Amino acid sequence: MAQRRVTVLTGLLVLGLLLAGAGRAVIALAADRIELAVDASKSGPKIDRNIFGQFAEHLGTGVYEGVWVGASSPIPNTRGIRNDVVAALKALKVPNVRWPGGCFADDYHWRKGIGPADKRSVILNPSWGGVTESNAFGSHEFMDFLGQIGSEAYLSVNVGSGTPQEASEWLEYLTTGQPTTLGKERAANGHAAPFKVAYLGIGNESWDCGGNMTAEYYLSQLKIYSRFVRNFNPAQQDRNQMLKIAVGPGGGDEPRWTQWTETIMKAWQRHTWSWDIDGLSLHNYTVIDWVSKYKSVGFGEAEYSRFLKATLDMEKIIGTHSAIMDRYDPQKKVALLVDEWGSWYAPLPGSNPAFLVQQNSLRDAVLAALNLNIFARHADRVRGANIAQMVNVLQAMILTDKAKMVLTPTYHVFRMYVPFQDATFVPVTFDAGTYTHGDVTLPRTDAIAAKDAAGVLWLAVTNVDPTRPVDISARLAGISPRTVTGETLTAGAVDSVNTFEAPGTVKPKPVSATVQGDQVSVTLEPKSVTVLAIRP
Ligand code: AHR
């Protein structure tokens, strides 16, 4: 839970006059002060590294061009997978990648994506613009990609248009170490050793593009898939080494969604040995309207504040569904995985609207930090999340255009937050203050802290306010701070973006913070995300 105290901050807003440039008078706002209390002796749950998961769907140029260019491409690649994208993703320590969809997963038939490249069927991708799908990027290529970036597989199996037999054979093909016909076929296709599958998603949005099922109908399918889709990898024989994830609610806390969660969790409470799940998924996008007129670049403070207000609904939605799960699963055995989240804006002009191409601005960086903070505060239940999506689609880490690649502001936040992966949550209490624009009022600041295995205390602080800096003064207990270093991410405007021509417009820079006794102080620039490493 958020550890905010709702006391009123008495800090005074002071207007200062700065003389800048050639005698030009610039009015600057002096910072208010916000105090944090960080008690490193009180540890909470582990922040599961899997909340930093990614999602790569066969959608637009998310896989083809974004990841896969083919071995004969002039774009530097290793066995068809682009080297620049791999190098960038390695720095994020991506814990898992959800694939092949999304809606596409319920159209996907794995057999079409194995075997000699020139024999693979070319099909259509009806979910995403009806474009052709070459199946050149199939199971082996996906596993190769994971090996190159050092990540794990989150496979979504086809419940909508597939069968339990098809899914069960896919898992046998991938994971058996025995010389079965499928195991031998995998070996003949170039991989003698069994693959590892960390997560098995049983369907995707089965209440909508995954088959328009009722909760009861989906539940009957879930029981069958959970029973018959097995992982045979000898190294994964403990069931908890492949987590089975049920389709959960969509983005809301209205009865349609709470009833879905109720149905699955109530059944789970009475489950028998023959079926089980380890997680329930939740999809929640930050969207104001689906056929959006809201642009991803070229907007002002009104849209900045509206989208950040919308993104904070994540707190309430997770709270609502966690409370239902608590009733049926007080020991929190079943995780909540927010396995699709992120911003959803209007497609960029000139792009195929079915490809969901959008720019990624400083607003997205702040939005990402606020969501990651929410997941961390719910670390006891939220043990996975997958941002939508990894490359070229929606709130991407990376944008590509043929041989060019650019890292987005969201990428930088994920990179700055790497130390929070598997770190232990440390409670922070603070008065967030308020930021108001028009009829939108938001918490002005946000903060989380965590301790890593080496005893370093990590503090992430976000200043949502796009005009006022803020002085942060963090009083620490349970650690004697010796040094503090850190970096901050900000830029000139709320809609600043990185482009192929100007890739460094939004990029982290070192921040100057000080330690005095048990106190760490730092000034946060407006609209910024800062991560500090406090070493004892
Ligand atoms: O991420 C794009 C789409 O959004 C996914 O395919 C689907 O699951 C969701 O509706």
Residues whose N, C-alpha, C, O or C-beta is under 5 A from the ligand:
A	BS01	AHR	G102 C103 F104 E205 A388
